[in-house]
Amino acid sequence: MNRIFCVTLVTILLSALFLLRIQNAAADGFNFDAAELSDKKIWTQVNAQPYHMSTELDGLCRIPMAQDYKYEAERSGNPHIAASIIVYVNNIGKQAMFEKRPRFPEGSIIVKQKLAPYFEHNQPVLYTVMRKREAGYNPAVGDWEFLVVGGDGKQLQASGRLENCQACHVGKKDSDFVFRPYMKLE
């Protein structure tokens, strides 16, 4: 009798923990879908033309994969072969994005769409997302949450307080931890 009771109790506890985890994730309600970036009522494209990234910077936002080395010989001799990015900001963060010394409000979302080199027809290969969270979420980098989404624009690869992202962004405190080399600020 005690064994059946213990097994039942453990099953109930594990089920409750699993449901609590699902509810906490659903309560946040954030779900990135790159297909929505074309909705101009929600998103503003920050840079009019794709911004060509340096080869060194190109590989920092994720672990390099086999396809990244496909054109390594050409890339090392021609800086224009590197990937490029298009950046988007949601309405909440739009005003701050265009300020010289921005302070993004909670709910701001910045999306960097990374495109393959021009000879690959500028297909998206990755999306990196910065989402401004509530005060205290991630004080080391201004309460930003980082997300990495696959080139399909839907598959979440990583999210949270990503050390790989934070290591670079921690040095940009003067611009609320956001890099903006693709913008001409006065």
TORZA-654057 format. One record per residue (C-alpha): residue number from 1; residue in one letter; x, y, z. Coordinates in nm, 3 decimals. Each point is the difference from the previous one (the first is absolute). Example, Ala and Ser with C-alpha at 12.3 -4.5 7.8 and 13.67 -1.06 7.14 Angstrom:
! residues 2
+-------+------+---------+---------+---------+
| fivex | rodo |    east |   north |      up |
+-------+------+---------+---------+---------+
|     1 |    A |   1.230 |  -0.450 |   0.780 |
|     2 |    S |   0.137 |   0.344 |  -0.066 |
+-------+------+---------+---------+---------+
! end
This chain:
! residues 186
+-------+------+---------+---------+---------+
| fivex | rodo |    east |   north |      up |
+-------+------+---------+---------+---------+
|     1 |    M |   0.000 |   0.000 |   0.000 |
|     2 |    N |   0.279 |   0.243 |   0.089 |
|     3 |    R |   0.180 |  -0.072 |  -0.325 |
|     4 |    I |  -0.310 |   0.081 |  -0.209 |
|     5 |    F |  -0.052 |   0.318 |   0.201 |
|     6 |    C |   0.364 |   0.110 |  -0.054 |
|     7 |    V |  -0.011 |  -0.072 |  -0.375 |
|     8 |    T |  -0.327 |   0.190 |  -0.032 |
|     9 |    L |   0.133 |   0.294 |   0.200 |
|    10 |    V |   0.321 |   0.019 |  -0.207 |
|    11 |    T |  -0.202 |  -0.017 |  -0.322 |
|    12 |    I |  -0.227 |   0.282 |   0.116 |
|    13 |    L |   0.295 |   0.216 |   0.106 |
|    14 |    L |   0.186 |  -0.054 |  -0.328 |
|    15 |    S |  -0.314 |   0.078 |  -0.199 |
|    16 |    A |  -0.058 |   0.317 |   0.201 |
|    17 |    L |   0.359 |   0.116 |  -0.055 |
|    18 |    F |  -0.027 |  -0.068 |  -0.373 |
|    19 |    L |  -0.328 |   0.192 |  -0.028 |
|    20 |    L |   0.139 |   0.287 |   0.206 |
|    21 |    R |   0.297 |   0.026 |  -0.236 |
|    22 |    I |  -0.231 |   0.009 |  -0.304 |
|    23 |    Q |  -0.226 |   0.259 |   0.165 |
|    24 |    N |   0.295 |   0.225 |   0.089 |
|    25 |    A |   0.124 |  -0.010 |  -0.360 |
|    26 |    A |  -0.349 |   0.065 |  -0.134 |
|    27 |    A |  -0.065 |   0.281 |   0.249 |
|    28 |    D |   0.279 |   0.203 |  -0.155 |
|    29 |    G |  -0.175 |  -0.035 |  -0.337 |
|    30 |    F |   0.298 |   0.106 |  -0.211 |
|    31 |    N |   0.032 |  -0.186 |  -0.328 |
|    32 |    F |   0.222 |   0.132 |  -0.278 |
|    33 |    D |  -0.103 |  -0.065 |  -0.360 |
|    34 |    A |   0.211 |   0.168 |  -0.269 |
|    35 |    A |  -0.293 |  -0.002 |  -0.243 |
|    36 |    E |  -0.146 |   0.287 |   0.206 |
|    37 |    L |   0.298 |   0.230 |  -0.072 |
|    38 |    S |  -0.172 |   0.118 |  -0.318 |
|    39 |    D |  -0.286 |   0.146 |   0.207 |
|    40 |    K |   0.083 |   0.372 |   0.002 |
|    41 |    K |  -0.260 |   0.064 |   0.271 |
|    42 |    I |   0.218 |  -0.196 |   0.244 |
|    43 |    W |   0.357 |   0.016 |  -0.135 |
|    44 |    T |   0.227 |   0.270 |  -0.139 |
|    45 |    Q |   0.292 |  -0.095 |  -0.219 |
|    46 |    V |   0.291 |   0.197 |   0.146 |
|    47 |    N |   0.256 |  -0.020 |  -0.279 |
|    48 |    A |  -0.126 |   0.067 |  -0.354 |
|    49 |    Q |   0.271 |  -0.214 |  -0.161 |
|    50 |    P |   0.156 |  -0.321 |   0.132 |
|    51 |    Y |   0.301 |   0.078 |   0.218 |
|    52 |    H |   0.306 |  -0.210 |  -0.089 |
|    53 |    M |   0.161 |  -0.146 |   0.308 |
|    54 |    S |   0.372 |  -0.061 |   0.035 |
|    55 |    T |   0.105 |  -0.362 |  -0.028 |
|    56 |    E |   0.107 |   0.002 |   0.367 |
|    57 |    L |  -0.334 |   0.138 |   0.119 |
|    58 |    D |  -0.189 |  -0.233 |  -0.231 |
|    59 |    G |   0.079 |  -0.306 |   0.210 |
|    60 |    L |  -0.048 |   0.140 |   0.349 |
|    61 |    C |  -0.377 |  -0.038 |   0.033 |
|    62 |    R |   0.007 |  -0.378 |  -0.009 |
|    63 |    I |   0.235 |  -0.294 |  -0.019 |
|    64 |    P |   0.135 |  -0.027 |  -0.357 |
|    65 |    M |  -0.150 |  -0.283 |  -0.201 |
|    66 |    A |   0.131 |  -0.190 |  -0.303 |
|    67 |    Q |  -0.179 |   0.223 |  -0.252 |
|    68 |    D |   0.177 |   0.303 |   0.150 |
|    69 |    Y |   0.329 |  -0.130 |  -0.136 |
|    70 |    K |  -0.136 |  -0.071 |  -0.349 |
|    71 |    Y |   0.148 |   0.319 |  -0.142 |
|    72 |    E |   0.276 |   0.064 |   0.254 |
|    73 |    A |   0.272 |   0.057 |  -0.266 |
|    74 |    E |  -0.209 |   0.263 |  -0.178 |
|    75 |    R |  -0.106 |   0.160 |   0.328 |
|    76 |    S |   0.355 |   0.043 |   0.127 |
|    77 |    G |   0.098 |   0.192 |  -0.314 |
|    78 |    N |  -0.319 |   0.197 |  -0.057 |
|    79 |    P |  -0.174 |   0.173 |   0.293 |
|    80 |    H |  -0.315 |   0.051 |  -0.209 |
|    81 |    I |  -0.068 |  -0.373 |   0.003 |
|    82 |    A |  -0.086 |   0.000 |   0.370 |
|    83 |    A |  -0.357 |  -0.035 |   0.109 |
|    84 |    S |  -0.220 |   0.304 |   0.037 |
|    85 |    I |  -0.276 |   0.095 |   0.240 |
|    86 |    I |  -0.330 |   0.180 |  -0.003 |
|    87 |    V |  -0.118 |   0.131 |   0.336 |
|    88 |    Y |  -0.358 |   0.049 |   0.116 |
|    89 |    V |  -0.144 |   0.158 |   0.314 |
|    90 |    N |  -0.352 |  -0.023 |   0.136 |
|    91 |    N |  -0.214 |   0.307 |   0.073 |
|    92 |    I |   0.084 |  -0.003 |   0.370 |
|    93 |    G |   0.372 |   0.041 |  -0.069 |
|    94 |    K |  -0.021 |   0.211 |  -0.315 |
|    95 |    Q |   0.056 |   0.343 |   0.157 |
|    96 |    A |   0.296 |  -0.119 |   0.208 |
|    97 |    M |   0.161 |  -0.171 |  -0.302 |
|    98 |    F |   0.042 |   0.333 |  -0.177 |
|    99 |    E |   0.132 |   0.193 |   0.301 |
|   100 |    K |   0.370 |   0.072 |   0.045 |
|   101 |    R |   0.006 |  -0.138 |   0.356 |
|   102 |    P |  -0.297 |  -0.238 |   0.010 |
|   103 |    R |  -0.174 |  -0.146 |   0.302 |
|   104 |    F |  -0.234 |  -0.267 |  -0.129 |
|   105 |    P |  -0.325 |  -0.050 |   0.192 |
|   106 |    E |  -0.114 |  -0.340 |   0.121 |
|   107 |    G |  -0.161 |  -0.189 |  -0.288 |
|   108 |    S |   0.241 |   0.131 |  -0.264 |
|   109 |    I |   0.102 |  -0.266 |  -0.250 |
|   110 |    I |   0.289 |   0.027 |  -0.245 |
|   111 |    V |   0.041 |  -0.263 |  -0.272 |
|   112 |    K |   0.314 |  -0.051 |  -0.205 |
|   113 |    Q |  -0.069 |  -0.201 |  -0.313 |
|   114 |    K |   0.329 |  -0.149 |  -0.117 |
|   115 |    L |   0.015 |  -0.062 |  -0.374 |
|   116 |    A |   0.230 |  -0.238 |  -0.182 |
|   117 |    P |   0.264 |   0.158 |  -0.227 |
|   118 |    Y |  -0.132 |   0.156 |  -0.321 |
|   119 |    F |   0.088 |  -0.301 |  -0.212 |
|   120 |    E |  -0.244 |  -0.205 |   0.209 |
|   121 |    H |  -0.291 |   0.230 |  -0.102 |
|   122 |    N |  -0.009 |   0.172 |   0.341 |
|   123 |    Q |  -0.199 |  -0.275 |   0.167 |
|   124 |    P |  -0.050 |   0.036 |   0.377 |
|   125 |    V |   0.233 |  -0.232 |   0.188 |
|   126 |    L |  -0.071 |   0.118 |   0.353 |
|   127 |    Y |  -0.198 |   0.246 |   0.210 |
|   128 |    T |   0.132 |   0.140 |   0.325 |
|   129 |    V |  -0.249 |   0.173 |   0.222 |
|   130 |    M |   0.046 |   0.232 |   0.296 |
|   131 |    R |  -0.304 |   0.043 |   0.221 |
|   132 |    K |  -0.004 |   0.257 |   0.281 |
|   133 |    R |  -0.139 |  -0.166 |   0.310 |
|   134 |    E |  -0.115 |   0.121 |   0.340 |
|   135 |    A |   0.245 |   0.170 |   0.236 |
|   136 |    G |   0.218 |  -0.256 |   0.173 |
|   137 |    Y |  -0.030 |  -0.267 |  -0.271 |
|   138 |    N |   0.362 |   0.034 |  -0.117 |
|   139 |    P |   0.165 |   0.307 |   0.160 |
|   140 |    A |   0.346 |  -0.075 |  -0.143 |
|   141 |    V |  -0.123 |   0.100 |  -0.347 |
|   142 |    G |  -0.291 |   0.235 |   0.066 |
|   143 |    D |  -0.262 |  -0.273 |   0.048 |
|   144 |    W |   0.021 |  -0.127 |  -0.358 |
|   145 |    E |  -0.100 |  -0.354 |  -0.091 |
|   146 |    F |   0.175 |  -0.150 |  -0.302 |
|   147 |    L |  -0.154 |  -0.246 |  -0.244 |
|   148 |    V |   0.147 |  -0.184 |  -0.296 |
|   149 |    V |  -0.246 |  -0.120 |  -0.265 |
|   150 |    G |   0.087 |  -0.214 |  -0.303 |
|   151 |    G |  -0.010 |   0.123 |  -0.357 |
|   152 |    D |  -0.357 |  -0.126 |  -0.036 |
|   153 |    G |  -0.102 |   0.283 |   0.235 |
|   154 |    K |  -0.183 |  -0.230 |   0.240 |
|   155 |    Q |   0.233 |  -0.258 |   0.153 |
|   156 |    L |   0.128 |   0.127 |   0.335 |
|   157 |    Q |   0.359 |  -0.113 |   0.047 |
|   158 |    A |   0.081 |   0.175 |   0.328 |
|   159 |    S |  -0.142 |   0.265 |   0.230 |
|   160 |    G |   0.057 |   0.169 |   0.333 |
|   161 |    R |   0.312 |   0.149 |   0.151 |
|   162 |    L |   0.225 |  -0.135 |  -0.274 |
|   163 |    E |   0.362 |   0.041 |   0.102 |
|   164 |    N |   0.118 |   0.007 |  -0.361 |
|   165 |    C |  -0.217 |   0.307 |  -0.064 |
|   166 |    Q |   0.061 |   0.167 |   0.334 |
|   167 |    A |   0.378 |  -0.019 |  -0.036 |
|   168 |    C |  -0.018 |   0.244 |  -0.294 |
|   169 |    H |  -0.292 |   0.217 |   0.105 |
|   170 |    V |   0.129 |   0.071 |   0.352 |
|   171 |    G |   0.243 |   0.253 |  -0.150 |
|   172 |    K |  -0.277 |   0.215 |  -0.153 |
|   173 |    K |  -0.147 |   0.147 |   0.319 |
|   174 |    D |  -0.006 |   0.351 |  -0.153 |
|   175 |    S |  -0.259 |  -0.113 |  -0.257 |
|   176 |    D |  -0.204 |  -0.221 |   0.235 |
|   177 |    F |   0.211 |  -0.300 |  -0.105 |
|   178 |    V |  -0.105 |   0.022 |  -0.366 |
|   179 |    F |   0.245 |   0.011 |  -0.292 |
|   180 |    R |  -0.108 |   0.231 |  -0.284 |
|   181 |    P |   0.280 |   0.025 |  -0.259 |
|   182 |    Y |  -0.264 |  -0.031 |  -0.276 |
|   183 |    M |  -0.139 |   0.343 |   0.097 |
|   184 |    K |   0.133 |   0.348 |  -0.061 |
|   185 |    L |  -0.059 |   0.188 |   0.322 |
|   186 |    E |   0.079 |   0.370 |   0.026 |
+-------+------+---------+---------+---------+
! end
